[in-house]
Amino acid sequence: MVSEEQLLDSAARVLAGDHSASMVQIAAGTGTSRATLGRRYATREALLKAVAVRAIQVVDACLAPADLAETADGPAFDAALEELVLGLLPAAHLYGFTSRDATVLADPEFRAGVDRQDQRALAFLTLGQRLGRLRADLPPYWIWYALWGLLDAAAEGVRDGHLAPRQTGGLVLTSFLGAVRPPGPPAA
């Protein structure tokens, strides 16, 4: 029997590849029958809402490293940033679908969850800028969006068979840090 989390994660992967996938297509892509999927979620909208709730829960957990004290130092920030980036990688399929689906985006609870997550991330990135670990000439929102863009690209590369899942962490981390770190040696 597939757990609820596994089913929702699989459904998100199907939907990330085809936003208009029907319940029949989602069931086939998750390895369940349409009847089984229908017993758990009476409508496609109910399934979409469940995927959105799952996305908020997963990303909330991934943001734990970002909850640093204002007194954190540069090395603590660097470690937390790496943990955050690598932790978010498995959540990219959830974000990739939920961030583009009109039904999900119209849900006030989902929007409130995303707004709360954005504020946590922005506080963390602003701390990194104050510590000299991130470029101060880039708006924190841009840094946050750029990270999600790379995560989404990695998920798509894996889904399309062009990238191995094991290589994406290093690719995302190298690309992200190369773009957002200030030039020169890190601040003391």
N, C-alpha and C positions, 0 to 999 in steps of 0.2 A: 504494500500500500504506500502510495506517495504521500509525503507530508504536505501540509498546507503551504509551507514555505517553499518547498521544492516545486509544487505545482504553480505557485504564483511566479517564482523565478523563471520557470520554463515558459509560462505564458508571456512574461515580459520579453523574453528572448524572441519568441515568435512575433510578438507585436512590434518589437524594435525593427525586425526585418520587413514586416508588412503591417503598417498601421491599420489597414482596413481588413485584416484577417477576420473571417467569420468564426463563430463558435466551433463549427466543424473543423476548420483549418487549425484553430488554436488547440482543439482536442487532439487532433492528429499530431501536431507539433510537440505536444506535451506527453505523448504516449498514453493518453487516456481516451476513453470513448466519449462521444458527444453526450450520451446519457449520464455518464459519471460526472462530467463537467457541469451539465445542467442541474444535477442534484445538488451540487455545491454552490452554483451560481445560476440563479434562475434566468438572468438576462446578461447580455454582453456588458451592459452598463454596470451591473453589480460586480462582474469580474474586473472591469477597469478600475472601479473604486477600490476593490481589494488589492489590486496591483499597486495602486497609488498609495494606499496605507502602508503596504509592505515597503515601498520605496522610501517613504518618510522614516520608517523604523530602521531600515538598513543604513541609510545615510546618517541618521542621528547617531547610531552606534559608531560609524566610521569617523564622525567628527570629534570623538572623545579626545584624541591627541591635541586637537586645536584648543582645548580648554586650559591653556597655560595661564599661570599667574602673570600679572603685569611686571613682576620682578624677575621673570625668566631671563636667562642669558642666551647669547647667540648659539652655543652648542646645543642647549636644550631646545631652542626653536628649530634648529636644523634637524635634529632627531625627530621632533614632532611633525615637521613638514614631510619628511620622508615617510614616516609611518602613515600620515594622512593620505598622501598620494597613493601609496601602495595599497592602503586599506580601501580606498574608493574604487580601485580598479575592478573588483568583482561586482560593484554596484552600478557600473556604467550601463549595463543593459536595462536596468530599472529606470535610471535617469533618462537614458536615450529615448525610451518610449514615453514616459510620463511628461517629459519636458516639451513634447510636441503634440500631444493628443488634446484636442479641443475639449472633449468631455472632461478629462482629468483637470485641465487647466481652469475650467469654469467652476470647479468644486472649491468652495471657500475654505474648507478644512485643509485641503491639499495646499492651496495658496498660502494659508497661514503657516503651515509646516515648512514650506520652502522659504518663506520670508524669515522665519525664525532661524533656519539653517544658514541662510545667507548672512544674517547678522552675526552668528557665531564665527563663520568663516572670515567675514570682513574684519572683525575684531582681531582675529588671529593674524591675518595678513598685514593689518596695520601695525601690529606689534613687530612683525618681521621687518617692516619698513623702518620703524623707529630704531630697531637694533642694527640696521644697516645690512640685513641679510637678504632683503628684497629691494628691487629698484624702487626708488621713491618717485620716479617720474611716470610710473604707471599707476593708473587708478586701481585700488584694490578690487573693484568689481571686474575690471579687465583681467586681472590675474586669476580671479576665481572662474570667470567664463573661459579663459584660455585653458585652464586645467581641465574643465569639463569637456572642452572641445577635443583635447588630446585623449582623454579617457574614452570619449565616444568614438574617435577614430580608431583607437586600439580595439574596442569591442567590435566595430564594423570589420576591421581587418581580420580578426579571429573568425567572425561569423562568415565572412566571404572565403575563408581558407587561405588567406595570404600571409597571415602571421600566426606563429605558434603562441598559445596562451602563456607559456613560460617566458617568452622573450618580451612580452608587452610591458611588464613592470619596468625593466631597464630602459626600454625605449621611451616610455612616457616620462619617467623620472629625468632622464638625460635631456630630453627635449624641453621639458618644463623648466628645469633648473637653468639650462642654458639661456632661456629667454627671460627669466625673471630675476636672476641674480645680478647684482651690480658688477660692473667690470672690475677686475683687480682682485687682490686677496680679500678674504672675508674680514669684516670689521671685528675688532678684538672684543 
